[in-house]
Amino acid sequence: MGIRVMVVDDSRSARRAVCDVLVLAGFEVTEAIDGQDALAQLATTTGLSLILLDVNMPGKNGVQVLREIRELDGESRLVPVVMLTTEGQPNLIREARSAGAKAWLVKPFDPVLLVAAVSKLAA
């Protein structure tokens, strides 16, 4: 099995753009429409290599979702998480890193950098 990535973003167009790049690069991709959907899927998903997580979403923001991921039972709590967001505020970045984020990428993203980051962090 190859690298499996979950893309979590409430914006359909942003999710589609990320998924298109990742699929073209040969990754297997799963989508979640928000944090709650991601948490529900993670309860029954195995074999994920990485999670790309937006910060600004309705309900729970990405940092809250990340904290809940780290509290899950099973292998999902250990999956590397990369924040992919329009936000670049240093305090949010620190908060996400302290919650367990491995990296912070800003949208609009560079497809080459996205693929490189996923390849490196999912290995």
C-alpha positions as CSV (number, residue, x, y, z in Angstrom):
1,M,0.0,0.0,0.0
2,G,1.2,3.5,-0.8
3,I,1.0,6.7,1.1
4,R,-2.5,7.5,2.3
5,V,-3.4,11.1,3.1
6,M,-6.6,12.5,4.7
7,V,-7.4,16.0,3.5
8,V,-9.6,17.9,6.0
9,D,-11.0,21.2,4.8
10,D,-14.5,22.7,4.8
11,S,-13.9,24.4,1.5
12,R,-14.8,22.1,-1.3
13,S,-12.6,24.0,-3.8
14,A,-9.6,24.0,-1.5
15,R,-10.1,20.3,-0.8
16,R,-10.3,19.5,-4.5
17,A,-7.2,21.5,-5.3
18,V,-5.2,19.7,-2.6
19,C,-6.6,16.3,-3.6
20,D,-5.9,16.8,-7.3
21,V,-2.2,17.6,-6.6
22,L,-1.8,14.6,-4.3
23,V,-3.6,12.1,-6.6
24,L,-1.5,13.3,-9.5
25,A,1.6,12.7,-7.4
26,G,0.5,9.1,-6.8
27,F,-0.9,9.4,-3.2
28,E,-4.1,7.7,-2.1
29,V,-6.4,10.4,-0.7
30,T,-9.4,10.4,1.6
31,E,-11.5,13.6,2.2
32,A,-13.2,14.9,5.2
33,I,-15.5,18.0,5.0
34,D,-14.8,19.3,8.5
35,G,-13.2,18.3,11.8
36,Q,-16.2,16.3,13.0
37,D,-16.2,14.3,9.8
38,A,-12.5,13.7,10.1
39,L,-12.8,12.4,13.7
40,A,-15.7,10.1,12.7
41,Q,-13.7,8.7,9.8
42,L,-10.6,8.3,12.0
43,A,-12.5,6.1,14.4
44,T,-12.8,3.4,11.7
45,T,-9.8,4.2,9.4
46,T,-6.5,2.4,9.5
47,G,-3.3,2.8,7.4
48,L,-3.3,6.6,7.1
49,S,0.2,8.0,6.5
50,L,-0.6,11.7,7.1
51,I,-3.4,14.2,7.8
52,L,-3.6,17.6,6.1
53,L,-5.8,19.8,8.4
54,D,-7.3,23.2,7.8
55,V,-7.5,25.6,10.8
56,N,-10.5,27.7,10.0
57,M,-13.6,25.3,9.9
58,P,-17.1,25.5,11.3
59,G,-17.7,23.9,14.7
60,K,-14.2,22.8,15.8
61,N,-11.1,24.6,14.4
62,G,-8.2,22.6,13.2
63,V,-6.2,23.0,16.4
64,Q,-9.1,21.6,18.5
65,V,-9.5,18.7,16.0
66,L,-5.7,18.0,16.3
67,R,-6.0,17.8,20.1
68,E,-8.8,15.4,19.8
69,I,-6.9,13.3,17.2
70,R,-4.0,13.0,19.7
71,E,-6.5,11.7,22.4
72,L,-8.0,8.9,20.1
73,D,-7.4,5.3,20.8
74,G,-5.6,3.3,18.2
75,E,-3.1,4.2,15.5
76,S,-4.9,7.4,14.3
77,R,-3.6,9.3,17.2
78,L,0.0,8.8,16.0
79,V,-0.5,9.9,12.4
80,P,1.5,13.0,11.5
81,V,-0.6,16.1,11.0
82,V,0.3,19.1,8.8
83,M,-1.8,22.2,9.1
84,L,-2.7,23.6,5.7
85,T,-4.3,27.0,6.1
86,T,-4.6,30.6,5.1
87,E,-3.5,31.6,8.6
88,G,0.1,32.6,9.4
89,Q,-0.2,34.0,12.9
90,P,2.8,33.0,15.0
91,N,0.6,32.3,18.1
92,L,-1.6,29.9,16.1
93,I,1.5,28.1,14.7
94,R,2.9,27.7,18.2
95,E,-0.5,26.5,19.5
96,A,-0.7,23.9,16.7
97,R,2.9,22.7,17.2
98,S,2.3,22.3,20.9
99,A,-0.8,20.2,20.1
100,G,1.3,18.0,17.9
101,A,1.4,19.5,14.4
102,K,4.5,18.4,12.4
103,A,4.4,21.3,9.9
104,W,2.5,24.4,8.9
105,L,1.8,25.2,5.2
106,V,0.1,28.3,4.0
107,K,-2.6,28.5,1.3
108,P,-2.4,29.2,-1.5
109,F,0.1,26.4,-1.5
110,D,2.9,25.6,-3.9
111,P,2.1,22.1,-5.3
112,V,5.8,21.1,-5.4
113,L,6.3,22.0,-1.8
114,L,3.1,20.3,-0.8
115,V,4.1,17.0,-2.4
116,A,7.7,17.3,-0.9
117,A,6.2,17.9,2.6
118,V,3.8,15.0,2.3
119,S,6.5,12.7,1.0
120,K,8.9,13.6,3.7
121,L,6.5,13.6,6.7
122,A,4.6,10.5,5.6
123,A,7.7,8.4,5.2
